[in-house]
Amino acid sequence: MRAVGKILVSLLAIVGVLTLAVVGLAWWGLSHVDVGGSLHKPLPQRIVLHLPFDRAFPEAEASLTLGGLRGGTALSVRQVIAALDHAAADPRVVAVVASIGESGRGMAQAQELRSAVERFRASGKPAIAFADTLGEGGNGTVDYYLASAFSEVWMQPSGLLALTGFGIEVPFAQDALTSLGVATEYGQRHEFKNAMDSLVRQSMSEEHRESLRALLASFEDQVAHGVAASRELSVRAVRDILDGPPLFADEAKQAGLLTGTGYWDQILAQVNALNDGAAPVPLHRYAEGVPPAAPDSAPTVALIRVTGTIVRGVTDTSPFGTADSSGGDSVAKALRQAIDDPKVRGIVLRIDSPGGSYVASDTIWREVMRARERKLPIIASMGDVAASGGYFAAMGADAIVAQPGTITGSIGVFALKPVLADMWGKVNIHWDRVNDGDFALMWSPNRPFTAAEQAWFDRMLDTIYRDFTTKAAQSRRLDAAQVDRVARGRIFTGMEAQAAGLVDALGGLDVAVLHAKRAAGLGDADAVRLTPYPEPKTGLEAIQEMLSGEEAPMAIATLLRLGGLLAPVAAEIDRAAVSARGPALMTPPGVGR
């Protein structure tokens, strides 16, 4: 067995070395390729900027760009907005043309982009949105809401505009799970904390329905007023459209929602005719040349992100800028670095998270409070969602800024243990047990709680809920009655949350930075360096950083994903090497893999 073990260890070592070698070789090759050359040529003197608004943008910037290979999807929200703001003052940019489609973006991101488009329009330059169709077989409300901020909105004659409001469908699987023999030990604090109702109920509770109705009503109100103001329509007229069926393109034009109908090539020809000599430039290429907003000598405001589910431990980092979760330890470490850095004059904590671990959220909350204790201004900026644990992380900040359409609140807690005892019985599997300690097998999925365990479970939920609400009251200066009105698991839009005292101001990242500057004693017009903490690495530095220290286990998982992405490259290198040695018997590319 020891010999087998040594062989396995040796094989794993060889695979590891080969993986790193392939990654390094592929990185070196891609980094030294002149990708078409044209990406780095000077921009033309007259530009029509093309905006890929048919997709949602990620929160985080990619640190690993593979030698300049970057597409529009790699741009973060912040980079898109910075490019648009720069274009507004850039004399070379004569117009912007945006492609609009079913992006799946949330209300808050749509509002952040709308604000940037409105700032561009204030420069007096044309801003044109085009969609072939919006909501064909679906719902185009949020995407049209974004499009309506442009000075002109065009659609293909065959398109549909489904400005049909908001709706949510929720599946309930309790009976299905019961039929499989799966039960649950479940608790929530309190009646509006509906995160797991799909698993523990067979229909929507009245509290759940009330929460969703209020959320959608707020969304619809924001869209009705926003579209009415942008398209110079009455709010009543827009509400009637939201209550009706999808509109054909001609009907949408007659209703005042569209400037006209036409095809993409016709729109471009029209723009080119008005701006003789202007050349089309994609947003990602233009963004590469946008200079920093402030010189290196400017005061620093740290930007720290909490993105995705909040989990204990470290963030599952990705050099490509994507993250499904944020580790409480990683966020706390970034906060400590910013707090201890004498150059940092303030912190913006950017949150786009539905919550997660109570303990991890509390870890972040403690570092937020440390910043306040050090008299270092810290402002929370909320994205599409900053609820439950996401709100827990934000509530200690000096000020909280949210978009009107941000989903936030959800001050409450739940816990769930699946119970599989009946399922095992269906397949004739019996579990026996030996335990030394009455609570040793409390979390076993193979049996329900005992009476004593259930009592402790309930006490745990009460304790966590009390901690959450107490810290919310202290942080937001709310009395007990106010806390009860905003807690119990209720969700709010940012607009509702401001009225309820959970949010201080409405706006995007730019508004949060403005609050940070003011809190730091800087003027509104003072330039600041908005610097991500930790600062993103690039190239081989990013890979080296991942392979060192406490984050090495997460780095291994990332490298495995990277290896999957580079597998086609490695396969073609192998094919070329075999062919170079003489006649080969090989399948064509793409066959047999």
C-alpha positions, 0 to 999 in steps of 0.5 A: 500500500505504501508503494501505491501511495508513493506512486499516487503522490508522484503522479499527482506531483507530475500532474501538478507540475505539468499543469503549472507548466502548461498554464505558464506556457499558455500565459507567456504565449498569449501575453506575447501575441500582438492581438490584431495590433489594432487594439492598441492603435490610437483611437480616431479623432471622431468617435461614435461609441458603441455600448453593449447594453444587451448584457449585465455587467459584473461588479468586479474588474478582471485582473487577468486579461491574457495579454490584452484579450478583453471583451465587453463582458469583462468590463465592470459596472464601474469601468462602464460608467467611468468610460461614459463619464469620460466620453461626455467630456471627450471632444472626440466622442460625438455620439453613443449608440447602445444595443439593448437586449434582454440582459437579466440585469437588476433594477439597481444596475439599470438605475446606475447606468441610467444616471450615467446616460443622463450625465452623457446626455447633459453634454448635448451629444446624441445618445441612441438606444437600439433593440431588435426586440425587447421581451419576446417570449419574456419581459422587457420592462427593466431593459426598456427602463434603461433604454428610455434614458437615451435621447432616442430609442429605436426598434426593429420593425418586427420587434415587440416591446414587452413593457408589461410590469413585474411578476414573480413565480415561486416554486414550492416543493414540500409535498415533493420532498415529503414524497421522497422521504425528505423532511426538515427541521426549520426555524425562522425569525420572523414571519417575513423571513421567507428565504426557505419557504420553497422547501418547507411550505406548499404555498405562499404565506400571506406575509410572503405575498405581502412582501413581494407585492410591496416590492413589485409595487415599488419597482413599478412605481419607479419605472412608471415615473422614470419612463414618464419623465424620460419620454415626456409622457404622463405617469398614468399613460405609462401605468396603463402600458405596464398593465397591458400586453406587449406592444408591436413596434409601431404601437410602441412608437405611437404610444411615444415609447419609441423614436422610430423603427428601423434596422441596425444598419439603418440606425448606424447609417443615420448616425454616420450621416449626422457625424461625417467622418466619425468611426465606430469604437466599441466600449471595451476598446475606448475604456482601455484608454480612459485615464485614471480619474485622479493623479497618484498624489490625490487622496485615496478612498478604498473600495472594498467589495462584498459580492455574492453569498457571504461565506465563512473563510476566504473568498474563492478568488478568480483572476477573471473578476468573477466571484459567486461568494465573498469570504468573511475573512477576506473582506475583513482582511481587506478592511484591516488593510485599508484601516491601517493604511495611512494613505486611505482617507475613507472607505466605500464598502460596495455590497451586492449580496443576498446575505449568507453566513451570520458569523461571516457577516458579523466578522465584516460588521466588526471591521466596519465598526473598527473603521468608525472607532478609528474615525475613518469614514466608511460608506456602504454602497448597495448594488442590486441586492444588499439584504439579510447578511448583506445589510448586516455588513452594511449597517455599521457604516457611517452612511448607507447609499442605495439605488431606489431599486436595490433590494435590502433589509430582510433583518431576520434569520433562519436555519434548516436541517434536512431530515432523511430518515423516511427516505432511508426507510424507502430504500431499506437503509437503516442507520444505527448510532453510538454517541457520547454526549447528548448533543453529539449528533444534533446536526445529523440528517438521519434523525429529527431533533430531540426535545432538548435539541429543538429547545436549543435550536430555538434559543439559537435563532432567538439569540441571533435575531436579538443580536441582529436587531440590537446592532441595527438599532444601535447603528441606525439609531432606531428605537425598539418600535422602529426596529420591529417595524423594519425587521421580522425579515421584511424586504424593502426597495432602496426607496422604501428603506430610506423612508424606513430609516435603513438607508441614508441616501439614494444613488450609485457608487458616485454618490457613496464616494461623494459622501466619503469625501465629505466625511473625510473633510474633502471638497465635492470637486476634489479628485480622489483615487478610488482604489480597490482593496486588495489591489488587483494583481495582473499577469503572472503576479496574480497566479503567484499571489494565488499560489502563496499563503493562506489562500492556496487551497482556493487557488488550486480550485481556480487553477483547475478552472483555468486549466479547463479554459486553456484545455483547447490551447494545450490540445492544439499544442499537443497536436502540433508537436505530434505532427512535427515528428512525422505522419500521425493518425489523429482525429480532426480538431474538435472530434473525439474530445 
